[in-house]
Amino acid sequence: MNQKRPVRVLVAKVGLDGHDRGAKVIAASLRDAGMEVIYTGLRQTPEMVVNAALQEDVDAIGVSILSGAHMTVFPRIIKLMQEKGMDDVLLTGGGIIPEEDREKLNKMGVGQLFAPGTNTSEIAIYIRDWTEKNRPF
């Protein structure tokens, strides 16, 4: 029988944002959904996140951001991912991100972004569906 490996997700908190409860809840819910989760902890730089994602061979990177720096953080991570040839890795995330900024980030290549209060199963389904379509294994 051909058994698929679990989806691997890196969950990260970038910058000076010290509020990690939401990221920990997401990490736990993704684990409960059968995914392998690597949580980077607080105060990561975009470079640290991308290097960890590359080293861990993840299918998706989820960035939790509440600091308002989303228009700096996500474009920097996308640029680094492109430089490292990580075109088949999903960059997604959530936090306090206005709809207008979510649309701009989506156009840059960021996947779906989730607002606080989103049902965690919705996030797991999105990551699993994206991975099945874009990273068959």
N, C-alpha and C positions, 0 to 999 in steps of 0.2 A: 504494500500500500504506500502511495506517495503522500507523505505528510508535509504540509506547509509549515514553515517556521513562523513564529509569532511576529506580528508587526512590532518594529522597534521605534520608540519615540523618545526624543530628548526634550525634556521640559526645562525651560530656563527662565530665570529672572535677570533682566539686563539692567545695568545702571545702578543708580542709588536707591531705587525703589525697594524698600524693606518689608513690604507687605506680601508675605508668601503663603498665606493661608489658602487662597484660591488656587495657587499653583499646586500646593500639596493635595488639595481635594481632587483636582484634575488628574494628577499623577496617580492617586489611589484608584480613582474610577477607571482610568485606562488600564491599570493592572487588573482590576476586577473584570474588565472586558476581555482579558486574556492577552494583553499586550505586554511587551517588555518595556519598562520605563526607566530611563536614566534621568535623575533630577540633579541639575548642576548646583543648586543652592543659590544664594543671594549674590548680588553685586558682580555679575559676569559682564565681560565686555563682548561685543559682537564677535571679535576674533576668538575669544575663548569658547563661545558657543559653537561657532562653525568648526573650529578644530576638534572639539569634543564630538560633534556630530560625525565628522569625517572618521575620527578614530574609532567610534563605536558603530560605524556602518549603519546609521539609522535610516528609517524610511521617512520620518517626519520630524520636524523641529516645531515645538509649540512654545511660543514666547508669551509670558504673562507680563503685562505692562500697565501700571496704574499711574505712572509718573508724568504722563503727558509728553514723553519723549518718543512716541511711536513714529513720528515722521522723520526722525533721525535714525532710530534703532533699526526699523525694518528695512529701509533702503540700504543701510550699511551691511546688514546680514545678507540681503539679496546679492549685493555686489560681491561680497566675499564668497558666497556660494557659487556664483557664476565663475569667478576666478579659479575656484578649485574644481570646476566641472561637476558640480552637484546639481545638475539640471533635473535629475529624476528624484529629488528629495523635496517633499512638501514643506513649505514654511507657512505655518498657521499660528494662531494665537488668540489672545483676547485681553479684555480689560476695558478701561475707559477710553474708547476711541470713537469720536464722532462719526456719524454716517458718511459725511462728506470725505473725511480722511480715509475711512474704510474703502470707499470707492477708488480713491487715488492709489491706495496701497494695492488693491486688487489689480488695477491696471499695470502696476509695476511688476506683478508676478507673485504677490503674496496671496495665499489661499484664503478661504473663508475666515473671517475674524468674528469672534463670539463676544457678546456683551455679558456683563455680570448677570447672574441669574439664569443663564442658559442651562437647560437640562444636560447633565453630563453624558447621558446616553446619546444625545444628538451629536456631541463632539466625537465620541468614540465611533459612531456610525460613519460620520464624515471622513475621519482619518482612515478607517478600514476600507470604505468604498474607494477613496482616492488611491490608496495604496494598491488595491486589487486591479484598478484600471491602469495605473502608471508604473508600477513596480512588480510585475508578475514574477513569482519565484516558485 
